[in-house]
Amino acid sequence: MSSEVRASPVLPVTDLDRALAHYAALGFTTSRHDDTYGFAAWSGLELHLTLDPDAAGAEVYLHVPDADVVASSWAGPGTTTPTPKAWGVREGSHVDPDGNLLRFGSPLASEG
């Protein structure tokens, strides 16, 4: 039995073609399983995108080495600039066209 645990969040989308194009523009490698299901992969993360006409959006938290690098590479509509948070991370976010929220954070540099 492998000790590695992986997760692939499943995000609801109302237009699979638009969602795949959106994630491709962010630098994800995208593919489709069929007309209702697709994939978006980036830096070891694999999002599953499922067609749902009543999509309400989901939320995923990404632990990244450098939140500022992620924000810079995803710059544009829907992406916020990372800011320091009380819980010890520098955190930003990205909202896709279907309201799915990708929050991303990296540890704050230790002082001293």
Protein Blocks (a to p, Z undefined) as FASTA:
>chain_A
ZZbdcdddddddfblklmmmmmmmnopacddfblmbccddeehiacdddddfkbgbiadd
dddfblmlmmmmmgcehiacddddfkopacdddddfkopacddddddddeZZ
